[in-house]
Amino acid sequence: MASYLIADSGSTKTDWCLLRKGKKPVRFSTQGINPYIQSGEFISDMLKNELPWPAEKASVDYLHYFGAGAANPQKQSFLKAILRGHFGIKKIEVRGDMLAACRALCGDKPGVVCILGTGSASCYYNGKKIQEQKPSLGYIAGDEGGGNYIGKRILQYYAYETFDQELRAAFEMRFGNDIREIVNRLYHQPNPNRYLASFVTLIKENRGHYMVENIIEDCLNDFFHTSILKHRHTWNLPLYFSGSVAYEFKDVLENLCQQYELEIGNVIKSPMEGMIRYYKKLLN
């Protein structure tokens, strides 16, 4: 009896699902994995602590892992070795998180697929494979529209005293007022991209404030200009979105699509439900 372990990993969170024919899917979650930011030792220790794998589960036939930073062949080999060592599964597929979003959102239909989570990415998917993907410059130089990109803008508004008193007070209540400590966390502690993305909670809680709405629209519009509008298929295919930022600010995405006269398709928080449907068909 075939069985699949599926993983969809962003930089902040990883969703896992064990699929066996005739049985209910079993779901797990751990913190996110990104081989560009985390060491092999860190990832291995995290899996041991957050997702211990009992011997009776080691009979899984296939592990399909889709993750941030996992489109690069060298990083795929790096992750395969870690995953094989932890799970004891021989047949392992490691692919970028973009393909998971494509399969979940489009199935076998073409579309322009976008990820807006901690980071950001977009591609043209022809219904079978990714044919055109824009390069990602990561959280330092890119990720327009993603959580860490928005987080940088929020931090700048606070540090450069652009926020009014209401938003300054809201920021300090949640994150403190010690800029030196914030900078220390960014440059000297693990996962700075997650830390930046954590600032997005401030604007989630203060929707309707004109500065908050300006930040959201400006940052998402940057993603349209640097990524979406560069795809020639954008003008004749639906746009699909996956990720926590896309889901939270769906209304702003809809308004931007209307402004640019683009068709918007589904917007989902996580591709896991679509991935479960996709792999259940293979089990039958």
KEDOTI-871022 format. One line per field, with one value per residue (C-alpha): residue number from 1; x, y, z. Coordinates in nm, 3 decimals, always signed. Each point is the difference from the previous one (the first is absolute). Layout:
N
n	[NUM ...]
X	[X ...]
Y	[Y ...]
Z	[Z ...]
END
This chain:
284
n	[1 2 3 4 5 6 7 8 9 10 11 12 13 14 15 16 17 18 19 20 21 22 23 24 25 26 27 28 29 30 31 32 33 34 35 36 37 38 39 40 41 42 43 44 45 46 47 48 49 50 51 52 53 54 55 56 57 58 59 60 61 62 63 64 65 66 67 68 69 70 71 72 73 74 75 76 77 78 79 80 81 82 83 84 85 86 87 88 89 90 91 92 93 94 95 96 97 98 99 100 101 102 103 104 105 106 107 108 109 110 111 112 113 114 115 116 117 118 119 120 121 122 123 124 125 126 127 128 129 130 131 132 133 134 135 136 137 138 139 140 141 142 143 144 145 146 147 148 149 150 151 152 153 154 155 156 157 158 159 160 161 162 163 164 165 166 167 168 169 170 171 172 173 174 175 176 177 178 179 180 181 182 183 184 185 186 187 188 189 190 191 192 193 194 195 196 197 198 199 200 201 202 203 204 205 206 207 208 209 210 211 212 213 214 215 216 217 218 219 220 221 222 223 224 225 226 227 228 229 230 231 232 233 234 235 236 237 238 239 240 241 242 243 244 245 246 247 248 249 250 251 252 253 254 255 256 257 258 259 260 261 262 263 264 265 266 267 268 269 270 271 272 273 274 275 276 277 278 279 280 281 282 283 284]
X	[+0.000 +0.155 +0.035 +0.121 +0.144 -0.051 +0.167 -0.067 +0.255 +0.025 +0.262 -0.231 -0.203 +0.005 -0.322 +0.037 -0.258 +0.019 -0.224 -0.090 -0.262 -0.326 +0.107 -0.055 +0.285 +0.219 +0.118 +0.304 +0.173 +0.348 +0.180 +0.110 +0.307 +0.220 +0.339 +0.133 -0.040 +0.020 +0.286 -0.038 +0.053 -0.277 -0.249 +0.086 -0.035 -0.327 -0.147 +0.110 -0.159 -0.318 -0.075 +0.141 -0.055 -0.087 +0.126 -0.350 -0.041 +0.329 -0.170 -0.122 +0.070 +0.053 +0.085 -0.098 +0.155 -0.072 +0.172 +0.131 +0.356 -0.034 -0.001 +0.381 +0.150 +0.274 -0.252 -0.218 +0.287 +0.074 -0.363 -0.035 +0.290 -0.155 -0.349 +0.127 +0.199 -0.300 -0.285 +0.180 -0.191 +0.190 -0.218 +0.009 -0.099 +0.116 -0.138 -0.058 -0.313 -0.113 -0.093 -0.213 -0.194 -0.045 -0.133 -0.229 -0.141 -0.002 -0.001 +0.038 -0.100 +0.238 +0.033 +0.232 +0.065 +0.129 +0.121 -0.031 +0.100 +0.313 +0.162 -0.139 +0.026 -0.193 +0.000 -0.185 -0.133 -0.115 -0.218 +0.279 +0.317 +0.146 +0.118 +0.095 +0.097 +0.132 +0.326 -0.019 +0.249 -0.107 -0.081 +0.302 -0.039 -0.342 -0.318 -0.215 -0.347 +0.101 -0.023 +0.364 -0.018 -0.307 +0.171 +0.296 -0.233 -0.174 +0.333 +0.114 -0.322 +0.054 +0.375 -0.010 -0.298 -0.241 -0.273 -0.239 -0.027 -0.276 +0.206 +0.324 -0.173 -0.144 +0.344 +0.168 -0.267 +0.063 +0.372 +0.154 +0.181 +0.365 +0.127 +0.341 -0.160 -0.210 +0.311 +0.184 -0.277 +0.011 +0.375 +0.114 -0.277 -0.144 -0.284 -0.002 -0.255 -0.252 +0.068 -0.066 -0.318 -0.122 -0.049 -0.291 -0.219 +0.007 -0.175 -0.241 -0.118 -0.025 -0.179 -0.180 +0.273 +0.113 +0.372 -0.066 -0.203 +0.273 +0.267 -0.204 -0.090 +0.351 +0.172 -0.241 +0.017 +0.379 -0.057 -0.225 +0.265 +0.305 -0.160 -0.360 +0.004 +0.322 -0.177 -0.137 -0.272 -0.129 -0.223 -0.186 -0.006 -0.139 +0.230 +0.007 +0.137 +0.117 +0.142 -0.088 +0.053 -0.206 -0.281 +0.002 +0.001 -0.214 -0.212 +0.305 +0.107 -0.351 +0.011 +0.342 -0.114 -0.299 +0.225 +0.224 -0.298 +0.123 -0.202 +0.048 -0.060 +0.014 +0.185 +0.097 +0.194 +0.175 +0.027 -0.024 -0.372 +0.055 +0.309 -0.198 -0.259 +0.279 +0.177 -0.318 -0.069 +0.337 -0.087 -0.318]
Y	[+0.000 +0.331 +0.281 +0.358 +0.250 +0.351 +0.314 +0.359 +0.229 +0.376 +0.190 +0.031 -0.323 -0.351 -0.198 -0.379 -0.261 -0.379 -0.157 -0.370 -0.162 -0.052 +0.202 +0.359 +0.241 +0.060 +0.361 +0.141 +0.336 +0.124 +0.328 +0.095 -0.123 +0.207 -0.146 +0.344 +0.123 -0.311 -0.247 -0.375 -0.044 +0.249 -0.171 -0.349 +0.105 +0.179 -0.313 -0.219 +0.237 +0.095 -0.305 -0.319 -0.292 -0.335 -0.318 -0.115 +0.301 -0.055 -0.228 +0.303 -0.055 +0.355 +0.336 +0.299 +0.316 +0.346 +0.291 +0.353 +0.005 -0.357 +0.066 +0.005 -0.347 +0.037 +0.089 -0.293 -0.242 +0.165 -0.037 -0.354 -0.116 +0.157 -0.135 -0.349 -0.007 +0.106 -0.195 -0.304 +0.031 -0.094 +0.162 +0.375 +0.283 +0.350 +0.290 +0.371 +0.125 +0.159 -0.338 -0.085 +0.323 -0.072 -0.351 +0.113 +0.305 -0.100 -0.379 -0.073 +0.349 +0.286 +0.316 +0.259 -0.115 +0.222 -0.067 +0.276 -0.134 +0.083 +0.045 +0.033 -0.167 -0.038 -0.222 -0.104 -0.357 -0.173 -0.258 -0.257 +0.181 +0.340 +0.160 +0.348 +0.107 +0.340 -0.003 +0.049 +0.230 -0.118 +0.195 +0.233 +0.135 -0.120 -0.176 +0.297 -0.028 -0.278 +0.017 +0.087 +0.274 +0.151 -0.042 +0.205 +0.280 -0.007 +0.013 +0.291 +0.191 -0.048 +0.065 +0.304 +0.145 -0.014 -0.167 +0.222 -0.030 -0.262 -0.242 +0.075 -0.097 -0.314 -0.099 +0.054 -0.191 -0.308 +0.025 +0.241 +0.325 -0.109 +0.041 -0.139 -0.324 -0.023 +0.047 -0.260 -0.251 +0.071 -0.036 -0.235 -0.251 -0.283 +0.044 +0.379 -0.040 -0.148 +0.279 +0.264 -0.179 +0.001 +0.379 -0.066 -0.070 +0.376 +0.081 -0.293 +0.151 +0.355 -0.039 +0.316 +0.237 +0.191 -0.065 -0.372 -0.014 +0.192 -0.248 -0.301 +0.143 +0.135 -0.327 -0.219 +0.241 -0.040 -0.374 +0.067 +0.225 -0.217 -0.339 -0.038 +0.258 -0.148 -0.322 +0.022 -0.252 +0.233 +0.173 -0.310 -0.243 +0.016 +0.097 -0.244 +0.077 -0.212 +0.103 +0.171 +0.355 -0.064 -0.149 +0.276 +0.284 -0.161 +0.315 +0.208 -0.257 +0.007 +0.380 -0.003 -0.262 +0.217 +0.306 -0.192 -0.171 -0.347 -0.311 -0.138 -0.367 -0.179 +0.142 -0.260 +0.015 -0.333 -0.241 -0.310 -0.068 +0.013 -0.221 -0.259 -0.013 -0.027 -0.294 -0.180 -0.049 -0.175 -0.235 -0.121]
Z	[+0.000 -0.113 +0.251 -0.030 +0.244 -0.140 +0.128 -0.095 +0.162 +0.009 +0.193 +0.303 +0.009 -0.147 -0.051 -0.012 -0.099 +0.005 -0.268 -0.004 -0.217 +0.184 +0.303 +0.109 -0.067 +0.305 +0.034 +0.179 +0.011 +0.086 -0.037 -0.349 -0.186 -0.228 -0.102 -0.091 +0.355 +0.222 +0.043 -0.042 +0.373 +0.079 -0.235 +0.130 +0.364 -0.072 -0.163 +0.292 +0.249 -0.186 -0.217 +0.152 -0.237 +0.164 -0.163 -0.094 -0.227 -0.181 -0.254 -0.198 -0.370 -0.125 +0.152 -0.212 +0.146 -0.140 +0.164 -0.004 -0.134 -0.131 -0.375 -0.019 -0.081 +0.261 +0.269 -0.113 +0.059 +0.334 +0.115 -0.135 +0.218 +0.311 -0.072 -0.081 +0.321 +0.209 -0.158 -0.140 -0.328 -0.316 -0.267 +0.058 -0.234 +0.097 -0.202 +0.045 +0.175 -0.325 -0.148 +0.305 -0.046 -0.371 +0.055 +0.281 -0.180 -0.367 -0.008 -0.372 -0.122 -0.091 +0.206 +0.147 +0.356 +0.280 +0.353 +0.258 +0.339 +0.197 -0.341 -0.352 -0.341 -0.325 -0.307 -0.314 +0.031 -0.319 +0.176 +0.030 +0.090 +0.080 -0.322 +0.114 +0.350 +0.096 +0.199 +0.375 +0.172 +0.345 +0.312 -0.016 -0.354 -0.116 +0.120 -0.102 +0.151 +0.239 +0.376 +0.058 -0.267 +0.166 +0.338 -0.118 -0.105 +0.340 +0.182 -0.216 +0.068 +0.372 +0.017 -0.229 +0.193 -0.293 +0.205 +0.190 +0.379 -0.021 -0.210 +0.189 +0.323 -0.160 -0.129 +0.335 +0.188 -0.216 -0.088 +0.251 -0.068 +0.012 -0.357 +0.096 +0.119 -0.318 -0.215 +0.209 -0.063 -0.373 -0.043 +0.274 +0.062 -0.216 -0.251 -0.049 -0.280 +0.243 +0.247 -0.263 -0.106 +0.360 -0.028 -0.241 +0.303 +0.067 -0.326 +0.028 +0.327 -0.133 -0.333 -0.102 +0.116 -0.307 +0.062 +0.039 -0.319 -0.184 +0.114 -0.110 -0.341 -0.069 +0.091 -0.198 -0.293 +0.005 -0.048 -0.298 -0.160 +0.067 -0.062 -0.117 -0.277 -0.141 -0.102 -0.355 +0.096 +0.273 -0.251 -0.124 +0.294 +0.356 +0.287 +0.292 +0.346 +0.291 +0.337 +0.326 -0.130 -0.314 +0.206 +0.262 -0.253 -0.269 -0.026 -0.097 -0.261 -0.149 -0.022 -0.166 -0.253 -0.078 -0.048 -0.240 -0.168 +0.091 +0.084 +0.351 +0.077 +0.334 +0.300 +0.262 +0.325 -0.046 -0.293 +0.221 -0.060 -0.375 +0.034 +0.194 -0.281 -0.259 +0.168 +0.102 -0.371 -0.031 +0.286 -0.174]
END
